[in-house]
Amino acid sequence: MHRLSPGQLAAPLFTAILLLQAAFTRSAENGPSFDCEGVREGSTEAMVCADEVLASLDRKLAEVYAAALAKASNEHPPVLKAGQRGWIKGRNECWKADDQRQCVEDSYRRRIAELQARYRLAPGRGPVTFACDGNPADEVVITYFATEPPTLIAERGDSVSLMYRQPSASGTNYRGRNESFREHGGEATIIWGFDAKPMQCRQSTTR
């Protein structure tokens, strides 16, 4: 019977160790920004750990959040940190959705776009000013951001609204929490506030 020498035995063992190390490295590189060990089975975190797309979005959000945090270092009150805690709570509520995974993915994409727009981490276009209802003093100032999905920040007096682009057959259509902006050819219909009357606005000068 032929016996393997210690050197011959060590070679396959060494190869196996290298393969395990490579697999662990790939897993760490493809995983989310948080440690997947110890996450609760069936939780949103467990879903993110098991899904490469969601894990990639989590890493992207961590990167964008860090960049936003650097810009918000002197922010008082700490709106960014409070907002992130609220976002995590909202993401974890996706178990109530008909399509939980899609809800989680959409939540990540919208949060990334929000931070990029609010903290000017993505290229912007504008500001563009719209005078509303024939009153030059009633202005809405729009800045568009090249995020995914596309966003804009609208300012009216002391109020600010972040809006996301919606599918539209013609022109552009953005919607925020209680505001909306529909524009075509320099003419815009803007709703500002819950159950507010639509304003008819015309693009004026670019600041």
C-alpha positions as CSV (number, residue, x, y, z in Angstrom):
1,M,0.0,0.0,0.0
2,H,1.4,3.4,-1.0
3,R,1.6,5.9,1.8
4,L,1.5,9.7,1.2
5,S,4.4,11.6,2.6
6,P,3.8,14.5,5.1
7,G,4.5,16.9,2.3
8,Q,1.9,15.3,0.0
9,L,-0.7,15.4,2.8
10,A,0.1,19.1,3.6
11,A,-0.4,20.3,0.0
12,P,-4.2,19.5,-0.3
13,L,-4.7,20.8,3.2
14,F,-3.0,24.1,2.4
15,T,-5.0,24.4,-0.8
16,A,-8.2,23.8,1.1
17,I,-7.3,26.5,3.7
18,L,-6.6,29.0,0.9
19,L,-9.9,28.2,-0.7
20,L,-11.7,28.8,2.6
21,Q,-9.9,32.1,3.1
22,A,-10.8,33.2,-0.4
23,A,-14.4,32.3,0.1
24,F,-14.5,34.2,3.4
25,T,-12.9,37.2,1.8
26,R,-15.5,37.2,-1.1
27,S,-18.3,36.8,1.5
28,A,-17.0,39.8,3.5
29,E,-16.6,41.9,0.3
30,N,-20.1,41.0,-1.0
31,G,-21.8,41.3,2.4
32,P,-23.4,44.4,3.9
33,S,-21.7,47.0,6.0
34,F,-22.7,45.3,9.3
35,D,-21.7,42.0,10.8
36,C,-24.1,39.2,9.7
37,E,-23.2,37.0,12.6
38,G,-25.9,36.9,15.2
39,V,-28.6,38.6,13.1
40,R,-32.1,37.3,13.9
41,E,-33.5,34.7,11.5
42,G,-36.3,36.2,9.4
43,S,-35.3,39.8,10.2
44,T,-34.7,42.5,7.6
45,E,-31.0,42.3,8.4
46,A,-31.0,38.6,7.6
47,M,-32.6,39.3,4.2
48,V,-29.9,41.9,3.5
49,C,-27.2,39.5,4.4
50,A,-28.5,36.8,2.1
51,D,-29.1,39.1,-0.9
52,E,-26.1,40.4,-2.9
53,V,-28.0,43.3,-4.4
54,L,-29.4,44.4,-1.0
55,A,-25.9,43.9,0.6
56,S,-24.4,46.1,-2.1
57,L,-27.0,48.8,-1.5
58,D,-26.3,48.6,2.3
59,R,-22.5,49.2,1.6
60,K,-23.4,52.1,-0.7
61,L,-25.6,53.7,1.9
62,A,-22.9,53.3,4.5
63,E,-20.5,55.1,2.2
64,V,-23.0,57.9,1.4
65,Y,-24.0,58.3,5.1
66,A,-20.3,58.7,6.1
67,A,-19.9,61.4,3.5
68,A,-23.0,63.1,4.7
69,L,-21.9,62.8,8.3
70,A,-18.7,64.6,7.5
71,K,-20.7,67.5,6.1
72,A,-23.1,67.5,9.0
73,S,-20.4,67.5,11.7
74,N,-21.6,70.8,13.1
75,E,-25.3,70.1,12.6
76,H,-27.5,71.0,15.6
77,P,-29.8,69.4,16.4
78,P,-28.3,66.1,14.9
79,V,-30.9,65.8,12.2
80,L,-28.9,63.3,10.1
81,K,-28.4,60.8,12.9
82,A,-32.0,61.0,14.0
83,G,-33.1,60.6,10.4
84,Q,-31.0,57.5,9.9
85,R,-32.5,55.9,13.0
86,G,-36.0,56.7,11.7
87,W,-35.0,55.3,8.3
88,I,-33.9,52.0,9.8
89,K,-37.1,51.7,11.7
90,G,-39.1,52.4,8.5
91,R,-37.0,49.9,6.4
92,N,-37.7,47.2,9.0
93,E,-41.4,47.9,8.6
94,C,-41.2,46.5,5.1
95,W,-42.4,43.1,6.5
96,K,-45.9,44.6,6.1
97,A,-45.5,45.1,2.4
98,D,-46.9,42.8,-0.3
99,D,-43.4,42.5,-1.7
100,Q,-41.0,42.8,1.3
101,R,-37.8,42.5,-0.7
102,Q,-38.8,45.1,-3.2
103,C,-39.9,47.4,-0.4
104,V,-36.4,47.0,1.2
105,E,-34.6,47.7,-2.0
106,D,-36.7,50.8,-2.8
107,S,-36.1,52.0,0.8
108,Y,-32.3,51.8,0.3
109,R,-32.4,53.5,-3.1
110,R,-34.6,56.4,-1.9
111,R,-32.5,56.9,1.2
112,I,-29.2,57.0,-0.8
113,A,-30.8,59.5,-3.2
114,E,-32.1,61.6,-0.3
115,L,-28.7,61.9,1.4
116,Q,-27.0,62.7,-1.9
117,A,-29.4,65.5,-2.6
118,R,-29.8,67.0,0.9
119,Y,-26.0,67.0,1.5
120,R,-25.0,67.9,-2.1
121,L,-23.1,64.7,-2.7
122,A,-24.4,64.3,-6.3
123,P,-24.2,66.7,-9.3
124,G,-26.9,69.3,-9.2
125,R,-28.6,71.6,-11.8
126,G,-30.0,74.9,-10.9
127,P,-31.4,76.6,-9.0
128,V,-34.3,77.3,-11.3
129,T,-36.9,79.8,-10.1
130,F,-40.7,79.5,-10.8
131,A,-43.0,82.5,-10.1
132,C,-46.5,81.2,-9.2
133,D,-50.0,82.5,-9.8
134,G,-48.8,85.6,-11.5
135,N,-47.1,86.8,-8.3
136,P,-43.3,87.3,-8.7
137,A,-43.0,87.4,-4.9
138,D,-44.4,83.8,-4.6
139,E,-41.5,81.9,-5.9
140,V,-40.5,78.2,-5.7
141,V,-36.8,77.6,-6.3
142,I,-35.9,74.2,-7.7
143,T,-32.6,72.4,-7.8
144,Y,-32.4,69.1,-9.6
145,F,-30.0,66.3,-8.6
146,A,-28.5,63.4,-10.7
147,T,-29.4,60.7,-8.2
148,E,-31.0,57.3,-8.7
149,P,-33.9,57.8,-8.6
150,P,-33.7,61.4,-9.7
151,T,-34.6,64.0,-7.1
152,L,-35.1,67.7,-6.6
153,I,-35.1,70.0,-3.7
154,A,-37.8,72.7,-3.8
155,E,-37.7,75.8,-1.6
156,R,-40.6,78.1,-0.9
157,G,-40.0,80.8,1.7
158,D,-38.7,79.0,4.8
159,S,-40.1,75.6,3.7
160,V,-38.0,72.9,1.9
161,S,-39.3,69.8,0.2
162,L,-37.4,66.8,-1.2
163,M,-39.2,65.1,-4.1
164,Y,-38.5,62.0,-6.2
165,R,-39.1,61.7,-9.9
166,Q,-42.2,59.7,-10.9
167,P,-43.0,58.0,-14.2
168,S,-44.6,60.5,-16.6
169,A,-45.8,60.3,-20.3
170,S,-44.6,63.9,-20.9
171,G,-42.6,66.5,-19.0
172,T,-41.3,65.8,-15.6
173,N,-43.2,64.8,-12.5
174,Y,-41.8,64.8,-9.0
175,R,-43.5,64.0,-5.7
176,G,-42.6,64.6,-2.1
177,R,-44.4,64.0,1.2
178,N,-47.1,66.6,0.8
179,E,-45.8,68.4,-2.3
180,S,-45.6,67.8,-6.0
181,F,-44.0,69.4,-9.0
182,R,-45.1,68.8,-12.6
183,E,-43.3,70.7,-15.3
184,H,-43.4,70.9,-19.1
185,G,-41.8,73.5,-21.3
186,G,-41.1,76.0,-18.5
187,E,-44.7,75.8,-17.2
188,A,-45.2,74.0,-13.9
189,T,-48.1,72.9,-11.7
190,I,-47.0,72.9,-8.0
191,I,-48.9,71.7,-5.0
192,W,-47.4,72.8,-1.7
193,G,-48.8,71.2,1.4
194,F,-51.4,68.6,2.2
195,D,-54.7,69.2,0.3
196,A,-53.4,72.6,-1.0
197,K,-54.7,74.2,-4.1
198,P,-52.5,73.7,-7.2
199,M,-50.4,76.7,-8.2
200,Q,-49.7,77.6,-11.8
201,C,-46.1,78.7,-12.1
202,R,-43.8,79.9,-14.9
203,Q,-40.0,79.6,-15.0
204,S,-38.3,82.9,-14.6
205,T,-34.7,83.7,-14.1
206,T,-32.0,81.2,-13.1
207,R,-30.1,82.3,-10.1
